[in-house]
Amino acid sequence: MWALFDIIRFSAGSIFWGVLIAMVCMALFVLIIKGWWKNAVFTVATYAVGAVLFVLLSIQCILICGSIRIMNTAGYYEQQITGIVNSIYDSADMIDVEQSSGIIDSLTDEYPILNNYIGGGEFSGYSAAELPHAMADELRSFMKKYIVRRLLWCLGFVLVGGVIAVKTITVENRLGHRSARPVRSRAPMSGSGSRPHVRRRR
């Protein structure tokens, strides 16, 4: 949960792109429905479902954009870790879990957002020269998995929203045409051999 707020706070500029992507997704969603049912007319319930779906997609798209931005800054954090490590250890020194935890604490004190991504990581068996790259890779790996989860949520929302939206369309429009009752003639059927009785005026 805290990761969600951190991403939004860190990447406020991603809100615009997230909402824009959600709008494009909704436009495609409408085009698909209109393309499948040419005469489809959305009801109030359909618009309500669309509004909820838009909000859910916007949140997920904002998180995806923010995650991409954080992942792209992994190189910067790698440089910061390198500076911390080089100020304490020689490049050939082997770093154990306790020492790597101290390095992570120093980094997250300056960049608290990283505490959600590499704060719980245990790094051992790395030299001082290898540790910064290993931590940066851990950050990239976490963000990639996070983005995949957000994409799966988007797909789930679209599928569920699509099923509900389709059910809110009227039967006539969902079938693609309007039903019409056949018109019955009041005159008796001809061809039975009898002619209709006509009353003549005198």
Order of alpha helices (4+ residues) and beta strands (2+ residues): alpha-alpha-alpha-alpha-beta-alpha-beta-alpha-alpha
